[in-house]
Amino acid sequence: MNPRMVGEDLHIRSGCVCMSNRKDLFSQLAIVLFAWLWLAGLQWHNDGLWFQGDSPRHAANGIFWKDFLLSGSLNLQDYALRYYARYPVISVTNYPPMFYILEGALFAAFHPSPYIAKGLVLAFALLAACYLVIWLRRWIALEAGWAAALLLLMPGFVMWSNAVMLNVPATAVSLAALYHAKRWIETTDVRSARRQLYLAAAFSMMAFMTYFLAGILIFVIVAWMLCLRRWALLMNSRTFLAALAGVGLSLPFLYVAFKWAPAYVNYFTKIFERADPSWGWTFYLKGLPGLSGPYLLTVSILGFAIGIFRRQWRRESVLLLVFLVVVYLALTVIVGKDIRYGLLLCIPIVCFCAMAFQFLTEFLCVRLKRKKILSGMAALTIAIAACGAQGWIAAKTRVPLIKGITEVVDSLERLAPNEPIFYDGYHHNIFTFHVLAGDPGYKRQVVIGAKLLYASAINPMDFYRSYVSSTEDIIDTLQSRSGCRWIVVEVSKQSMRIPASNLLREAVQDRRFELFRSFPISGPGLDRIDVYRFKLNPWPVDAMDMPFPILGEGVRFKIRPIQH
């Protein structure tokens, strides 16, 4: 591709446009806002903690960072360990802190709530759609901006915008970084290029500090440079300094992750391991219809074909294809896979859909021979029809919901306002978050079976180690090492898969336990929560002896819970 064709002042009839032309911009942003309100309204009753154990962990991390930054402590390791001994839900080492610091600021201004955390995720979804508006207007056509609202109505965005997860925030900030990087690569004006470089570097750093996996956007930027023959930018001193600053800011957090979460890092950094077919290249290809919806995926394929054959969109189609392929390959070679990691793939899909809609708009206007009058009206009509169809799909998208755990927490707060509570079950993170959110004075504590009776890392049965072998072991451990007289047992399909949890459920049938109350809870695989009173007097426990298999075999810490 000829770099002379790349420039800040490049104008192609329906391709790159001057951003000073604000035709329909505010109307397009209004449509995006309406789609966002529809997205938020569909799941207004969902607190976003349904994805155990990451969602409550991400919400709890915000409270932790708020408390740590306000504490004045300079010893993050000691503070985090003591915090974890009281509330075993936080995960400081696995994830970078940018989202949590924003979350913590909101928690400081308001009361800690999962709805505030979910609202922050939804705000990032809105940011992504707004950036997509200006992307479509700049590189496809002014009228193409109407299609940006489709991003918010994709099943993948409906699902993960209504969960306290990092994938949507990372996608939004990555899109902002790629937008400014693309402008930086294309422009030949020195002052403008410098501004776009700094913005691209800042957003790239923010994306990486939101979610380490977002670092794949760097491969997209480098691929674009090579595709547009702008590799000289790699040798530019400002590019080098921006990259050096990014690496320097990232190193402390990477060091913490590699040192304190090696099992987690190893899970995501192993590549090119094809020991079994599950590694397959088709994982994300099979998952794309679930992310975008089959209707938009089909339209995007048509839009790509149109873009390749039409000169005005050919360059943009090639760059979007590079974007799609690089992200797909980067995600594929990572052993750890989940369809939510592929949200960034939705961006080029919407862009290709916008090309198809714009082609249809121009075709109708030419046939009716009244282009100037009908162009905007036709584009709006097509966009509304597409958004209506996608909005119906969005309304049909099922987002899991877990209800009933807060009632258990509230009941125990009245029964034991200053006592530790033992909880065993797959959803211990949700329970612990609600205890933490309602305990600013550090008067309560949660002891979980996943640390006292057994341990695992990443998934419930990964690195599994059991510390009990009989019901008598369970009773002795609860009396000597838990410090708890209230025993909460979750009855769910997930918990029944853990051998030590099954032993506990047998143990609480002993006469030394008294069933206080059963609470019905609803959610995938959930039945109820049983609360028992332990009739034996538990021994007082000053420090928790906790295993950390994520750090290696036999790694344990004896920790005193944090106090005010």
C-alpha positions, 0 to 999 in steps of 0.5 A: 500500500502506498503511504502517500495515500495515508494522511490527515487530510485524505478525503475519499467520497465514502471512506475517510472523512473530515472529522469537522463534519458533524452531520448526524453525529449527535443523532447517532450518539443519541441512538447509541445512548438509547441502545445502551439504556435498553441494554441496561434495562434488560438486566436492571435487577441483576447485580452482576455477581453471577459469574463465580468466582471472578465477578464477586472477586472483581467487586471485592478488589475495588473495596480492597484497593479503596481501603489500602489506598486510604490506609496509608500502608506501604506494605501491599503484600502484608496488607493483602494477606491480612485482608484475605485472612478476614475476607477470602475473596480478593485477588490482588496478584492476578489482575492489574488495578486500573478498573479497581481504582476507579471502582474503589473511588465510586465505592468511596463516594457511595456505599459499596454495592455490586450495582455500582460495580456493574454500572461502571462496566456498563459505562465502559460499554457505552464508551466502546460504542461512542468510539465506534461511532467516530471510527465508522464515521471516519473510515467508512462513511458519515452515515455509517455511524448509525451502525455503532449501536449494534455493538451494544445489542450483540449477545456477547455485550449483553451478557458481559456488560451485565457482569462485574467482569473486566472483559468489556472495560478492557475491550472499550479501552483497547478500541480507544487505543486502536482508534488513536493508533490507527490515526497515528499510523495514517497521519503525516502531520507531525503535530497531529501524529504526536498527539495521536501517538500519546493518546494511543500509548496512554489508552494502550497502557490503560487497557493493559492495566485493566486486563493483561490479555488486552496486551494483544492490541500491540500486535494489531498495531504492529501488523497495521504498521507493516501492512501500511508500510509505515514500519519506520514509525517503529524506529521513531524516538517518540515511539521508542520512549512511549513503549519504554514508558509503558514497559516501565509502568507494567513491570511492577505489576507483571513481577507481582503476577509472576511471583504471587500467581505463577499457576495463574500466569502459567495457565494463560502464557503457555502457547503452542501446546497441542497435546489434545484436540481441545487446543483447536483453532476453531474454538473462537470460530464456533463461538462467534455466532454466540458473541455477535448473533448469527444475523450480524455475522452473516451480514458482516461476511457480506460487508467484507466481500463488498468492502474488498471489491469496492475501492473506497473501502478496500484499504479499510477492509484489509486493515479490519481483516488484519485486526480480526486475524491477529486477535483471533490468532493471539487468542487461539495460541493461548491455552486458557480459552473462554469465549468472553476473551473474544469480545474484541472480535465484535469490533471488525464484525460491526464495521463490516456490517456498516459497509453492507448497510452503507452499500445498501443505502447508496444502492437505494439512493442511486435507484431512486435518483434522489441521493442528497435527500434520501441518503440520511433517511435511508441510512437511518431506516436501515440502522433502526431496522437492524437495531430493532432485530438485534434488540429482539435478540438482545432481549432473548439473551439469557444472563444468569442470575443468583438470588437469595445469598444476601438474605443469608448474609443479613440473617447472620449479621443479626445473629452474629454481628461480631463473629466469624462465619464458616461457609462452604460452597461453590459461591463462597466468593459471592457470600464473602463479598456481601459480608465485606461490603456490609462490614466497614469496621472489620468486625466480621470474618469469613472462613471458607471450606476451600481454605480450611478443609481443602484447597484448589487453584483457578478452578475448583478441582485444579491443584486440589488438595484435601486436608480431611479424610473423615467426618471426625476430621471435619468436626475436629478441624471446625472445632480447633481451627475455624473459630466459628459456631455458625456453619453455612453449607451451600447445597448445589451441583458444583459443591457436590463434586468436591470430595471434602465438601461431601464429607462436610455435608455428612458431618453436619448431620451429626448430633453436634450440629443443629440446623437453624434454617434453610434458605432457598436460593436460585441460580444455575445448579443451586438449591438452598443454603443450610445454616447450622449452629455448631454445638461444641465450643470452637477454640479461639483462633488468632491467626489463620493457617491458610494454604495457597496452592496457586503459589506452589505445593505446600505453600502456607501462610499463618496470618492474623486477620486485618483490624482497624 
